[in-house]
Amino acid sequence: MPTIKALISQGHIEKVLVPLLPFFPQAFTYVKGDLLDKIWPVVKPLIEKKGFDTRRERDALLHDLMIEDPVELASEIDSDPFKTLIRTILSARSKDEQTIKVSDALFKHYDTAEALAAAPPEKVEEIIKPIGFYRAKTRSIQGAARMLIDKFGGEVPGKYKDLIELPGVGPKVANCVLVYAFNTPAIPVDTHVHRIVNRWGLVETTDPEKTCDQLMEILPREWWLVVNDLLIRFGKEICKPITPSCNICPLDELCPKIIVQNKPKKKQAAGGKGKMKK
């Protein structure tokens, strides 16, 4: 049985990612055009197993699938680049559900760069206090709003090199904005994506930024848009950090189940990796 790394190295990434799609249909949002046409013969029987009539028109079928999967990430709620940027900055170390609730409350009062930049910091802090690090996040989002006004005419830039200059924006946030606001291929890597691809043995890295760099070399560009959405959901619901649900995972037989340890323990052999029990 080939491993996940071997399949992707041999150009068969669809054998790894396609089996996950019916579990998380919202990810079909980012599978379009030629890519969807190419994988549809493989996707179709997987959807049939879920009890859907695949003789129907494809777009209508996918629409119904996505309705049954209402879960959305904080970064993908809006097509508005400003709201996507602010939601994603706020999402750091916070659950998506809470981030969405808090950012919705924030946008009722301050929904533009100009409004947020001019807001009294204590008012912003009061609104976003339910999420962690609210004082630091207030400084970040207001600083980002001011820089948007001062340097980018109040608009969120659509280039990585510009986004990364904004306060509170690192590689993950910048790539989320590119993917979810501008539909620009990029690979946002959070702790879930980082953990999963290391667990698969696809990369051997110690931080998300290095993981991102390697994934951009390994994964075909046509798959970049879907990677973050699909693997975050997979990491939250199946390939969990402590007790992964290997018994329901469609990739169980392909997965080497590598334990990821960023810092080796004392008296432990270099590498710090072993097999994970099912």
TIFI-777915 format. One line per field, with one value per residue (C-alpha): residue number from 1; x, y, z. Coordinates in nm, 3 decimals. Layout:
N
n <- [NUM|...]
east <- [X|...]
north <- [Y|...]
up <- [Z|...]
***
This chain:
278
n <- [1|2|3|4|5|6|7|8|9|10|11|12|13|14|15|16|17|18|19|20|21|22|23|24|25|26|27|28|29|30|31|32|33|34|35|36|37|38|39|40|41|42|43|44|45|46|47|48|49|50|51|52|53|54|55|56|57|58|59|60|61|62|63|64|65|66|67|68|69|70|71|72|73|74|75|76|77|78|79|80|81|82|83|84|85|86|87|88|89|90|91|92|93|94|95|96|97|98|99|100|101|102|103|104|105|106|107|108|109|110|111|112|113|114|115|116|117|118|119|120|121|122|123|124|125|126|127|128|129|130|131|132|133|134|135|136|137|138|139|140|141|142|143|144|145|146|147|148|149|150|151|152|153|154|155|156|157|158|159|160|161|162|163|164|165|166|167|168|169|170|171|172|173|174|175|176|177|178|179|180|181|182|183|184|185|186|187|188|189|190|191|192|193|194|195|196|197|198|199|200|201|202|203|204|205|206|207|208|209|210|211|212|213|214|215|216|217|218|219|220|221|222|223|224|225|226|227|228|229|230|231|232|233|234|235|236|237|238|239|240|241|242|243|244|245|246|247|248|249|250|251|252|253|254|255|256|257|258|259|260|261|262|263|264|265|266|267|268|269|270|271|272|273|274|275|276|277|278]
east <- [0.000|0.157|0.189|0.035|0.377|0.443|0.109|0.158|0.519|0.395|0.142|-0.166|-0.274|-0.637|-0.614|-0.537|-0.762|-1.065|-1.174|-1.195|-1.424|-1.755|-1.689|-1.658|-1.863|-1.807|-1.459|-1.616|-1.642|-1.271|-1.274|-1.383|-1.349|-1.099|-1.004|-1.364|-1.411|-1.098|-1.187|-1.563|-1.550|-1.382|-1.597|-1.929|-1.934|-1.819|-2.118|-2.348|-2.237|-2.375|-2.718|-2.734|-2.876|-2.577|-2.787|-2.892|-2.725|-2.382|-2.404|-2.743|-2.611|-2.307|-2.527|-2.743|-2.434|-2.299|-2.633|-2.602|-2.255|-2.312|-1.979|-1.769|-1.431|-1.400|-1.177|-1.428|-1.746|-1.701|-1.594|-1.518|-1.137|-1.148|-1.377|-1.178|-0.858|-1.001|-1.175|-0.857|-0.642|-0.899|-0.910|-0.562|-0.589|-0.966|-1.236|-1.402|-1.747|-1.640|-1.441|-1.742|-1.970|-1.728|-1.634|-2.002|-2.054|-1.750|-1.870|-2.206|-2.014|-1.693|-1.718|-1.463|-1.097|-1.184|-1.438|-1.216|-0.909|-1.104|-1.275|-1.184|-0.959|-1.150|-1.471|-1.304|-1.158|-1.500|-1.652|-1.379|-1.306|-1.474|-1.185|-0.829|-0.558|-0.817|-0.586|-0.312|-0.569|-0.722|-0.381|-0.330|-0.663|-0.659|-0.297|-0.385|-0.679|-0.458|-0.196|-0.463|-0.565|-0.215|-0.050|-0.317|-0.595|-0.819|-0.826|-0.687|-0.402|-0.418|-0.047|0.135|0.428|0.189|-0.033|0.260|0.346|0.019|0.019|-0.107|-0.049|0.186|0.212|-0.105|-0.323|-0.182|-0.246|-0.598|-0.680|-0.542|-0.747|-1.074|-1.097|-0.922|-0.948|-0.572|-0.398|-0.203|-0.162|-0.253|-0.098|-0.236|-0.168|-0.410|-0.258|0.093|0.014|-0.163|0.098|0.371|0.162|0.129|0.506|0.456|0.690|0.918|0.902|0.894|0.674|0.384|0.589|0.839|0.548|0.393|0.717|0.749|0.383|0.408|0.692|0.515|0.147|0.016|-0.099|-0.449|-0.506|-0.378|-0.717|-0.878|-0.596|-0.661|-1.037|-1.028|-0.746|-0.864|-1.201|-1.029|-0.801|-1.085|-1.323|-1.122|-0.743|-0.755|-0.439|-0.472|-0.730|-0.758|-1.058|-0.860|-1.152|-1.358|-1.072|-1.075|-0.694|-0.631|-0.454|-0.232|-0.132|0.200|0.059|0.377|0.381|0.493|0.711|0.858|1.111|1.261|1.236|1.551|1.716|1.524|1.687|1.711|1.409|1.147|0.909|0.732|0.416|0.082|-0.151|-0.490]
north <- [0.000|0.334|0.611|0.956|1.104|0.849|0.913|1.290|1.253|1.037|1.302|1.136|1.404|1.340|0.999|1.181|1.489|1.370|1.108|1.391|1.615|1.432|1.461|1.840|1.955|2.327|2.269|2.219|2.600|2.602|2.317|2.462|2.448|2.205|2.063|1.972|1.822|1.613|1.470|1.433|1.068|0.985|1.217|1.098|0.744|0.881|1.115|0.829|0.644|0.936|0.868|1.149|1.102|1.188|1.177|1.533|1.845|1.873|2.231|2.168|1.850|2.026|2.310|2.066|1.895|2.225|2.315|1.999|2.115|2.464|2.487|2.781|2.915|3.270|3.364|3.254|3.423|3.738|3.819|4.172|4.189|4.426|4.202|3.894|4.062|4.169|3.838|3.647|3.864|3.816|3.439|3.378|3.141|3.168|2.927|3.014|3.023|3.281|3.481|3.504|3.615|3.881|4.015|4.039|4.256|4.466|4.526|4.654|4.958|4.969|4.803|5.007|5.087|5.452|5.370|5.120|5.345|5.629|5.415|5.466|5.171|5.105|5.061|4.811|4.625|4.606|4.450|4.192|4.112|3.766|3.639|3.598|3.866|4.136|4.427|4.311|4.233|4.579|4.732|4.504|4.562|4.937|4.956|4.759|4.990|5.298|5.154|5.067|5.432|5.578|5.347|5.172|5.426|5.251|4.931|4.590|4.508|4.188|4.107|3.904|4.146|4.429|4.231|4.110|4.471|4.523|4.501|4.164|4.001|3.706|3.448|3.262|3.574|3.711|3.382|3.356|3.699|3.600|3.279|3.385|3.750|3.749|3.385|3.392|3.053|3.038|2.792|2.928|2.700|2.695|2.445|2.190|2.196|2.191|1.894|1.689|1.713|1.627|1.337|1.217|1.236|1.474|1.727|1.725|2.076|2.247|2.549|2.647|2.895|2.628|2.395|2.655|2.695|2.319|2.267|2.529|2.324|1.989|2.050|2.134|2.495|2.395|2.247|2.541|2.712|2.411|2.291|2.522|2.481|2.105|2.023|2.253|2.077|1.739|1.833|1.953|1.667|1.356|1.396|1.559|1.644|1.399|1.136|1.116|0.922|0.683|0.439|0.672|0.827|0.743|0.773|0.538|0.268|0.524|0.723|0.650|0.816|0.998|1.164|1.523|1.669|2.010|1.982|1.640|1.541|1.492|1.151|1.098|1.009|1.285|1.317|1.276|1.075|0.748|0.563|0.686|0.431|0.399]
up <- [0.000|-0.105|0.152|0.123|0.052|-0.223|-0.391|-0.395|-0.512|-0.801|-0.905|-0.753|-0.509|-0.603|-0.431|-0.107|-0.112|-0.312|-0.052|0.205|0.000|0.064|0.438|0.414|0.112|0.180|0.038|-0.307|-0.310|-0.396|-0.647|-0.979|-1.354|-1.503|-1.163|-1.079|-1.425|-1.380|-1.039|-1.089|-1.203|-0.871|-0.659|-0.803|-0.656|-0.319|-0.315|-0.417|-0.102|0.100|-0.049|-0.307|-0.656|-0.877|-1.194|-1.113|-1.256|-1.094|-0.965|-0.802|-0.643|-0.497|-0.376|-0.180|-0.040|0.087|0.246|0.456|0.566|0.712|0.893|0.780|0.886|1.014|0.721|0.456|0.579|0.371|0.019|0.145|0.173|0.473|0.675|0.576|0.693|1.029|1.097|1.022|1.250|1.527|1.472|1.613|1.911|1.901|1.786|1.457|1.612|1.868|1.615|1.383|1.667|1.792|1.449|1.352|1.660|1.569|1.212|1.335|1.458|1.252|0.911|0.715|0.758|0.823|1.092|1.269|1.259|1.421|1.686|2.053|2.142|2.463|2.262|2.030|2.329|2.490|2.178|2.112|2.478|2.461|2.246|2.370|2.359|2.295|2.381|2.144|1.876|1.913|1.848|1.548|1.376|1.435|1.322|1.011|0.941|0.971|0.739|0.484|0.485|0.490|0.238|0.032|-0.013|0.238|0.033|0.125|-0.113|-0.315|-0.306|-0.043|-0.019|0.071|0.305|0.511|0.600|0.790|1.172|1.294|0.957|0.922|0.644|0.748|0.763|0.436|0.256|0.402|0.262|-0.078|-0.088|0.071|-0.037|-0.375|-0.488|-0.543|-0.507|-0.181|0.105|0.449|0.710|1.063|1.340|1.190|0.842|0.990|1.215|0.948|0.672|0.924|1.055|0.697|0.651|0.360|0.522|0.824|0.964|1.301|1.230|0.999|0.796|0.693|0.622|0.392|0.197|0.144|0.054|-0.220|-0.370|-0.328|-0.408|-0.757|-0.775|-0.889|-0.541|-0.336|-0.292|-0.126|0.102|0.398|0.413|0.363|0.604|0.882|0.883|0.859|1.150|1.370|1.310|1.216|1.235|1.578|1.775|2.064|1.972|1.592|1.465|1.248|1.242|1.021|0.825|0.452|0.451|0.742|0.539|0.363|0.671|0.847|1.163|1.256|1.597|1.554|1.827|1.760|2.041|2.125|2.488|2.692|2.659|2.339|2.010|1.754|1.530|1.802|1.590|1.638|1.548|1.676|1.823|1.665]
***
